Amino acid sequence: MAKTWNSYFDETDIEDWGSIPFHESWAHNYKNDYEKLSYDKATDSFFKSLRAIANKSTDIEKVRKAVFLMAQEYTFRWYSDNLLAQKKENKDYLRKYWDLVQVQIGSGNNITHKRSFEQPEENQAKKRKMTDLESEGNKLPDDARKWSPDHVKKFLESRMNGSDFNNDDIKKIRKQDLTGKAFFRLTEEKLTRIPGLYELKPSPAEEIMELIEELKEKLVKEEASPAFVSATEFKKFREQNKKELEQIRSDIYTINSKIKIVEIVEMIDAIL
């Protein structure tokens, strides 16, 4: 990953990072370059470097130090009137970083892959795009195995927009004789197809397959008690036992016949 921060932060120990040392280093490096030898340019580079480190560095200690310095500098730095808008943006940006670091410290999770800092306007636009299904009142449980039949119906209806999936398919899914494999096939063919392109995209079908057998138990009426045996089942059981008994009798007869033949042969040998 290309580094987008000042080399000062790579050449200096983290403990020695600071605004004053950075400005001193800047003045030393550009003492003969009057175009860059400017406090405003040095300050701008300082903050840009801190933001780049916080956003792109894979070293968590550097990220924490950069966030701390930004908080420290933004607390004591005064902006002129023409920078008020930038000041508000930086405060929002900094608040999100602080929240993220606090979560990271509490959970122990690596935050280098969880940096998506949207502006308030973007957040509002995203909220406006949320469907009723994803709202707090109708949000589906994260674990698909805990879905009820109504949850499954809502999920399928949410995928109907822009596809050839319809309410008839929902009725098929709610039938008693639909197995998990059939549900997976229907989900794969109906829910994941992009109309016109006939391409498949990842779907939660695999997660829902385990739900189907449990779902069938909720939709189907309770079966008869295992202790109850119908007349047909009893007749079938009796015929099966009859065949087994006949086979046993046949085996016994065959064995007895062989024994009698052996006895006769022995008697003949004894006489001779």
Contacts in CASP RR format, 6 or more apart in sequence:
PFRMAT RR
TARGET T0000
AUTHOR 0000-0000-0000
METHOD contacts of the structure
MODEL  1
MAKTWNSYFDETDIEDWGSIPFHESWAHNYKNDYEKLSYDKATDSFFKSL
RAIANKSTDIEKVRKAVFLMAQEYTFRWYSDNLLAQKKENKDYLRKYWDL
VQVQIGSGNNITHKRSFEQPEENQAKKRKMTDLESEGNKLPDDARKWSPD
HVKKFLESRMNGSDFNNDDIKKIRKQDLTGKAFFRLTEEKLTRIPGLYEL
KPSPAEEIMELIEELKEKLVKEEASPAFVSATEFKKFREQNKKELEQIRS
DIYTINSKIKIVEIVEMIDAIL
1 56 0 8 1.000
1 58 0 8 1.000
3 10 0 8 1.000
3 52 0 8 1.000
3 56 0 8 1.000
4 48 0 8 1.000
4 49 0 8 1.000
4 52 0 8 1.000
4 56 0 8 1.000
5 48 0 8 1.000
5 49 0 8 1.000
5 50 0 8 1.000
5 52 0 8 1.000
5 53 0 8 1.000
6 22 0 8 1.000
6 45 0 8 1.000
6 46 0 8 1.000
6 49 0 8 1.000
8 21 0 8 1.000
8 22 0 8 1.000
8 25 0 8 1.000
8 26 0 8 1.000
8 49 0 8 1.000
9 17 0 8 1.000
9 49 0 8 1.000
9 53 0 8 1.000
9 62 0 8 1.000
12 21 0 8 1.000
12 25 0 8 1.000
14 61 0 8 1.000
14 62 0 8 1.000
14 65 0 8 1.000
17 65 0 8 1.000
17 69 0 8 1.000
18 69 0 8 1.000
19 46 0 8 1.000
19 69 0 8 1.000
19 73 0 8 1.000
22 42 0 8 1.000
22 46 0 8 1.000
23 39 0 8 1.000
23 42 0 8 1.000
23 43 0 8 1.000
23 46 0 8 1.000
26 42 0 8 1.000
26 45 0 8 1.000
27 37 0 8 1.000
27 42 0 8 1.000
30 36 0 8 1.000
30 37 0 8 1.000
31 37 0 8 1.000
46 73 0 8 1.000
47 70 0 8 1.000
47 73 0 8 1.000
47 90 0 8 1.000
50 66 0 8 1.000
50 67 0 8 1.000
50 69 0 8 1.000
50 70 0 8 1.000
51 66 0 8 1.000
51 70 0 8 1.000
51 93 0 8 1.000
53 62 0 8 1.000
53 63 0 8 1.000
53 66 0 8 1.000
54 63 0 8 1.000
54 66 0 8 1.000
54 67 0 8 1.000
54 70 0 8 1.000
54 97 0 8 1.000
55 115 0 8 1.000
57 63 0 8 1.000
57 66 0 8 1.000
57 112 0 8 1.000
58 112 0 8 1.000
60 104 0 8 1.000
60 110 0 8 1.000
60 111 0 8 1.000
60 112 0 8 1.000
63 101 0 8 1.000
63 111 0 8 1.000
63 112 0 8 1.000
64 101 0 8 1.000
67 94 0 8 1.000
67 97 0 8 1.000
67 98 0 8 1.000
67 101 0 8 1.000
70 90 0 8 1.000
70 94 0 8 1.000
70 97 0 8 1.000
71 94 0 8 1.000
71 98 0 8 1.000
74 90 0 8 1.000
74 91 0 8 1.000
74 94 0 8 1.000
79 86 0 8 1.000
79 87 0 8 1.000
89 119 0 8 1.000
92 119 0 8 1.000
92 120 0 8 1.000
93 117 0 8 1.000
96 117 0 8 1.000
97 117 0 8 1.000
100 111 0 8 1.000
100 114 0 8 1.000
100 115 0 8 1.000
101 111 0 8 1.000
103 109 0 8 1.000
103 111 0 8 1.000
104 110 0 8 1.000
104 111 0 8 1.000
118 126 0 8 1.000
131 158 0 8 1.000
132 138 0 8 1.000
133 139 0 8 1.000
133 140 0 8 1.000
133 154 0 8 1.000
133 155 0 8 1.000
133 157 0 8 1.000
133 158 0 8 1.000
138 154 0 8 1.000
140 147 0 8 1.000
140 151 0 8 1.000
140 154 0 8 1.000
140 155 0 8 1.000
141 147 0 8 1.000
141 151 0 8 1.000
144 204 0 8 1.000
144 207 0 8 1.000
144 208 0 8 1.000
144 210 0 8 1.000
144 211 0 8 1.000
145 207 0 8 1.000
145 210 0 8 1.000
145 211 0 8 1.000
145 214 0 8 1.000
147 155 0 8 1.000
147 208 0 8 1.000
147 211 0 8 1.000
147 215 0 8 1.000
148 218 0 8 1.000
149 174 0 8 1.000
149 215 0 8 1.000
149 218 0 8 1.000
149 219 0 8 1.000
152 173 0 8 1.000
152 208 0 8 1.000
152 211 0 8 1.000
152 215 0 8 1.000
153 170 0 8 1.000
153 174 0 8 1.000
155 204 0 8 1.000
155 208 0 8 1.000
156 165 0 8 1.000
156 169 0 8 1.000
156 170 0 8 1.000
156 173 0 8 1.000
156 191 0 8 1.000
157 170 0 8 1.000
159 165 0 8 1.000
159 191 0 8 1.000
160 166 0 8 1.000
162 195 0 8 1.000
163 190 0 8 1.000
163 191 0 8 1.000
163 193 0 8 1.000
163 195 0 8 1.000
164 190 0 8 1.000
164 193 0 8 1.000
164 195 0 8 1.000
165 190 0 8 1.000
165 191 0 8 1.000
169 186 0 8 1.000
169 190 0 8 1.000
172 178 0 8 1.000
172 186 0 8 1.000
173 183 0 8 1.000
173 186 0 8 1.000
174 219 0 8 1.000
176 216 0 8 1.000
176 219 0 8 1.000
176 220 0 8 1.000
178 212 0 8 1.000
178 216 0 8 1.000
179 212 0 8 1.000
180 209 0 8 1.000
180 212 0 8 1.000
180 213 0 8 1.000
181 209 0 8 1.000
183 205 0 8 1.000
183 208 0 8 1.000
183 209 0 8 1.000
183 212 0 8 1.000
184 205 0 8 1.000
184 206 0 8 1.000
184 208 0 8 1.000
184 209 0 8 1.000
187 203 0 8 1.000
187 205 0 8 1.000
187 208 0 8 1.000
188 200 0 8 1.000
188 203 0 8 1.000
188 205 0 8 1.000
191 203 0 8 1.000
191 205 0 8 1.000
192 200 0 8 1.000
192 201 0 8 1.000
192 202 0 8 1.000
192 203 0 8 1.000
192 205 0 8 1.000
193 199 0 8 1.000
193 200 0 8 1.000
194 200 0 8 1.000
194 201 0 8 1.000
229 237 0 8 1.000
END
